[in-house]
Amino acid sequence: MAYDLNLLRVFDAVMEERNVTAAAARLGISQSAASAALSRLRAIFDDELFMRARYGVIPTDTALAVAPVVAETLGRLDRLVQDAPGFDPATGERRFTIAASAYFECVLIPRVMTRASRDAPKVSVVVQPLTPDLEATDLATGKIDLALGRFADPPEHLVVRQFMEDGFLCLVRRGDAPRGRRLTRNRFEAMKHIVVSPPGRWRTGLFRQLKAAGLSRRVLLTVSHFLAAPLAVAETGGCATLPRKIAEMFADDARFRLLEPPVDLGRFPMHMAWHPRHRRDAGRAWLRQLIQDVSKGL
């Protein structure tokens, strides 16, 4: 039986994009040509392969079973045709776009850029806010090279790797801080609290831990960014429970004291995510390794 490899490329594109129009645009063909290819594939596999959904299509069980084999086969063929392009950080000129949570903008990105400026002087980075509705297609098309945040329920077909974790500290205005290194439960619950509630899933972890521990907070102000909380605490007093590495940025600030929370609030994982379509891109691989190396020094 003769096989048309172009049909498999259409199948692979629709699997990754979950949208026939987007898959056609990615392949540089018309939507009608992509639809015709899918019709031929349905006849070959005797299966619908993709069902209509509100925002595109969803694969059938047969499509899900076939997809890894198709992706691996096409990848091998691509490697036979040409090797992945190289990237020399010392001389390469490249601009990367990273979707990052506010946590990473504060804790990691400045340190990454210090290393990048030294090792890759022609590299620049654009940081965009990481939103809860991160689209896998943005990573697939290269609109975003890498995403940094928490991915408890990541979009399908992304590679997600945990590469660091953090815990929590209480940042307290010095005049309001008790003696010792830890807040008591009574003191914690009696204080005014500045609460950080950024977009995304970070807030659910801390809120869930506080609830499990039976701790309540008398909320004075809710802000959307980590760096706004210390400024508010300095003015209004009280306490802000922050990721440890954020709070430690203010360890030498005479206005504050850093105290352990009344109970162990656990640790939370942080991830990087990228699309497997770009796994062989040497520049993106260099960026991922750089971020991992810098994170080990935190």
C-alpha positions as CSV (number, residue, x, y, z in Angstrom):
1,M,0.0,0.0,0.0
2,A,1.4,3.4,-1.0
3,Y,1.4,6.2,1.7
4,D,1.4,9.9,1.1
5,L,3.7,11.5,3.7
6,N,1.9,14.8,3.2
7,L,-1.2,13.2,4.8
8,L,0.8,12.4,7.9
9,R,2.1,15.9,8.1
10,V,-1.5,17.2,8.1
11,F,-2.4,14.7,10.8
12,D,0.6,15.8,12.9
13,A,-0.2,19.5,12.5
14,V,-3.9,19.0,13.4
15,M,-2.9,16.9,16.5
16,E,-0.6,19.7,17.7
17,E,-2.8,22.7,16.8
18,R,-6.2,21.1,17.6
19,N,-7.5,23.4,14.9
20,V,-7.8,22.6,11.1
21,T,-7.4,26.3,10.1
22,A,-4.3,26.8,12.2
23,A,-2.8,23.5,11.0
24,A,-3.4,24.6,7.4
25,A,-1.8,28.0,8.0
26,R,1.2,26.3,9.7
27,L,1.7,24.0,6.7
28,G,1.1,26.7,4.1
29,I,-1.9,25.0,2.5
30,S,-5.5,26.0,2.2
31,Q,-8.1,24.9,4.7
32,S,-9.9,22.9,2.0
33,A,-6.7,21.1,1.2
34,A,-6.3,20.2,4.9
35,S,-9.9,19.1,5.2
36,A,-9.4,16.9,2.1
37,A,-6.3,15.3,3.6
38,L,-8.2,14.5,6.7
39,S,-11.0,12.9,4.7
40,R,-8.4,10.6,3.1
41,L,-6.9,9.8,6.4
42,R,-10.3,8.9,7.8
43,A,-10.8,6.5,5.0
44,I,-7.4,4.9,5.6
45,F,-7.9,4.5,9.3
46,D,-11.6,3.9,9.1
47,D,-12.1,6.3,12.0
48,E,-13.2,9.9,12.4
49,L,-9.8,10.8,13.9
50,F,-10.9,14.3,14.9
51,M,-14.3,15.5,16.2
52,R,-15.6,19.0,16.1
53,A,-15.3,21.0,19.3
54,R,-16.2,24.5,20.4
55,Y,-12.7,26.0,19.6
56,G,-11.4,23.5,17.1
57,V,-11.2,19.7,17.1
58,I,-10.5,16.9,19.6
59,P,-8.8,13.6,18.7
60,T,-10.4,10.3,18.9
61,D,-8.9,7.3,20.7
62,T,-7.5,6.1,17.4
63,A,-5.9,9.4,16.7
64,L,-4.3,9.5,20.2
65,A,-2.9,6.0,19.7
66,V,-1.5,6.8,16.3
67,A,-0.1,10.3,17.0
68,P,3.2,9.3,18.8
69,V,4.1,6.9,16.0
70,V,3.4,9.6,13.4
71,A,5.4,12.2,15.3
72,E,8.4,10.0,15.8
73,T,8.4,8.9,12.1
74,L,8.3,12.4,10.8
75,G,11.0,13.5,13.2
76,R,13.3,10.7,12.0
77,L,12.7,11.7,8.4
78,D,13.4,15.4,9.2
79,R,16.7,14.4,10.9
80,L,17.7,12.4,7.8
81,V,17.1,15.5,5.6
82,Q,19.0,18.0,7.6
83,D,20.6,18.5,11.0
84,A,19.3,20.9,13.5
85,P,20.8,24.4,13.1
86,G,23.4,25.3,15.6
87,F,23.6,28.2,17.9
88,D,26.8,29.8,19.2
89,P,25.8,32.0,22.2
90,A,29.1,34.0,22.0
91,T,28.2,35.3,18.5
92,G,24.6,34.4,17.8
93,E,22.0,37.2,17.5
94,R,18.7,36.1,18.8
95,R,15.6,37.4,20.6
96,F,13.7,35.1,22.8
97,T,10.1,35.6,24.2
98,I,9.4,34.2,27.6
99,A,5.9,34.0,29.2
100,A,6.7,34.3,32.9
101,S,4.8,34.6,36.2
102,A,5.5,37.7,38.4
103,Y,7.5,35.4,40.6
104,F,10.0,34.6,37.9
105,E,10.2,38.2,36.7
106,C,11.4,39.1,40.2
107,V,13.5,36.1,41.3
108,L,15.0,34.5,38.2
109,I,14.9,36.7,35.1
110,P,17.4,39.4,36.3
111,R,19.9,36.7,37.2
112,V,19.4,35.0,33.9
113,M,20.0,38.2,32.0
114,T,23.2,38.8,34.0
115,R,24.5,35.5,32.7
116,A,23.1,36.0,29.2
117,S,24.8,39.4,28.9
118,R,28.1,37.8,29.7
119,D,27.8,34.6,27.7
120,A,25.6,35.7,24.8
121,P,26.0,39.5,24.3
122,K,23.8,39.6,21.2
123,V,20.9,37.8,22.8
124,S,17.8,39.8,24.0
125,V,14.8,38.7,25.9
126,V,11.2,39.9,25.9
127,V,9.1,38.9,29.0
128,Q,5.3,38.7,28.7
129,P,2.9,38.0,31.6
130,L,2.0,34.3,32.0
131,T,-1.8,34.2,32.0
132,P,-4.0,31.3,33.1
133,D,-5.2,30.8,29.5
134,L,-1.7,30.1,28.1
135,E,-2.3,28.6,24.6
136,A,-0.2,25.7,23.5
137,T,-0.4,27.2,20.0
138,D,1.7,30.2,21.1
139,L,4.5,27.9,22.0
140,A,4.0,25.7,18.9
141,T,4.2,28.6,16.5
142,G,7.2,30.2,18.2
143,K,5.3,33.3,19.3
144,I,6.5,32.3,22.8
145,D,9.8,30.3,23.2
146,L,9.4,29.3,26.8
147,A,6.9,29.6,29.6
148,L,7.9,29.8,33.3
149,G,5.3,29.3,36.0
150,R,3.2,26.6,37.8
151,F,1.5,24.1,35.5
152,A,-0.7,21.9,37.6
153,D,-2.9,21.4,34.6
154,P,-0.8,22.3,31.5
155,P,-2.1,22.6,28.0
156,E,-1.9,19.3,26.1
157,H,1.2,18.5,24.1
158,L,3.6,20.7,26.0
159,V,6.8,19.4,27.6
160,V,6.6,20.5,31.3
161,R,9.6,20.1,33.6
162,Q,9.9,21.0,37.3
163,F,13.3,22.7,37.8
164,M,13.0,24.5,41.2
165,E,10.8,24.9,44.2
166,D,10.2,27.4,47.0
167,G,8.5,27.9,50.3
168,F,7.0,30.8,52.3
169,L,8.1,33.5,54.7
170,C,6.2,36.2,56.5
171,L,7.4,39.7,55.9
172,V,6.4,42.0,58.8
173,R,7.0,45.7,59.5
174,R,9.7,45.8,62.1
175,G,7.6,47.8,64.6
176,D,4.9,45.1,64.4
177,A,7.2,42.1,64.7
178,P,7.3,40.1,67.9
179,R,10.5,38.6,69.3
180,G,11.7,35.3,68.0
181,R,12.0,33.8,64.5
182,R,8.4,32.6,64.1
183,L,5.0,34.1,64.3
184,T,2.6,32.5,66.7
185,R,-0.8,31.4,65.5
186,N,-2.5,34.0,67.6
187,R,-0.2,36.8,66.5
188,F,-0.6,35.8,62.8
189,E,-4.3,35.8,63.0
190,A,-4.5,39.1,64.9
191,M,-2.3,41.0,62.4
192,K,-3.5,43.0,59.3
193,H,-2.5,41.1,56.2
194,I,-1.5,42.2,52.7
195,V,-2.5,39.4,50.4
196,V,-0.9,38.8,47.0
197,S,-3.4,37.3,44.5
198,P,-1.7,37.3,41.1
199,P,-3.2,35.8,38.0
200,G,-2.7,32.0,37.6
201,R,-2.6,29.1,40.0
202,W,0.0,30.2,42.6
203,R,-2.6,31.7,44.9
204,T,-4.6,28.4,45.2
205,G,-1.6,26.6,46.7
206,L,-1.0,29.1,49.6
207,F,-4.7,29.6,50.2
208,R,-5.3,25.9,50.3
209,Q,-2.4,25.4,52.8
210,L,-3.6,28.1,55.1
211,K,-7.1,26.6,55.0
212,A,-5.7,23.1,55.8
213,A,-3.8,24.5,58.7
214,G,-6.9,26.3,60.0
215,L,-5.2,29.7,59.8
216,S,-7.3,32.8,59.0
217,R,-6.1,36.2,57.8
218,R,-7.6,39.6,58.6
219,V,-7.1,41.0,55.1
220,L,-6.5,44.7,54.8
221,L,-5.4,44.9,51.2
222,T,-5.2,42.6,48.2
223,V,-2.6,43.4,45.5
224,S,-1.7,41.7,42.2
225,H,2.1,41.7,42.3
226,F,4.6,40.5,44.8
227,L,6.7,43.6,44.9
228,A,3.6,45.7,45.8
229,A,3.2,43.8,49.1
230,P,6.3,45.0,50.9
231,L,5.6,48.6,49.9
232,A,2.2,48.3,51.4
233,V,3.5,46.6,54.6
234,A,6.0,49.4,55.0
235,E,3.2,52.0,54.9
236,T,0.3,50.2,56.6
237,G,2.0,47.7,58.9
238,G,1.0,44.1,59.3
239,C,2.2,41.1,57.4
240,A,2.6,39.7,53.9
241,T,3.1,35.9,53.4
242,L,5.4,35.7,50.4
243,P,7.4,33.1,48.5
244,R,10.6,32.7,50.5
245,K,12.9,33.9,47.7
246,I,10.8,37.0,47.2
247,A,10.8,37.8,50.9
248,E,14.6,37.3,51.1
249,M,15.0,40.2,48.6
250,F,14.1,42.4,51.6
251,A,16.3,40.7,54.2
252,D,18.6,43.7,54.5
253,D,15.8,46.3,54.5
254,A,15.7,47.9,58.0
255,R,11.9,48.4,57.6
256,F,11.1,44.7,57.8
257,R,11.7,41.5,59.6
258,L,11.4,38.1,58.0
259,L,9.6,35.5,60.2
260,E,8.6,31.9,59.8
261,P,4.8,31.3,59.5
262,P,3.1,29.7,62.5
263,V,3.0,26.3,60.7
264,D,4.9,24.7,57.9
265,L,3.1,25.8,54.7
266,G,5.0,23.4,52.6
267,R,6.8,24.1,49.3
268,F,5.5,24.7,45.8
269,P,7.1,23.5,42.5
270,M,7.9,25.8,39.6
271,H,8.0,24.6,36.0
272,M,9.2,25.5,32.6
273,A,7.2,24.5,29.6
274,W,7.9,24.4,25.9
275,H,6.5,22.7,22.7
276,P,8.2,19.5,21.6
277,R,8.1,20.9,18.0
278,H,11.2,23.0,19.0
279,R,13.1,20.4,21.0
280,R,15.9,20.3,18.5
281,D,16.3,24.1,18.2
282,A,19.7,24.8,19.6
283,G,19.0,28.3,20.7
284,R,15.9,27.4,22.7
285,A,17.8,24.4,24.2
286,W,20.6,26.8,25.3
287,L,18.0,29.1,26.9
288,R,16.4,26.2,28.8
289,Q,19.8,25.0,30.1
290,L,20.8,28.6,31.1
291,I,17.7,29.0,33.2
292,Q,18.2,25.6,34.9
293,D,21.9,26.5,35.6
294,V,20.9,29.9,37.1
295,S,18.1,28.4,39.2
296,K,20.6,26.0,40.9
297,G,22.4,28.9,42.3
298,L,19.3,30.3,44.1
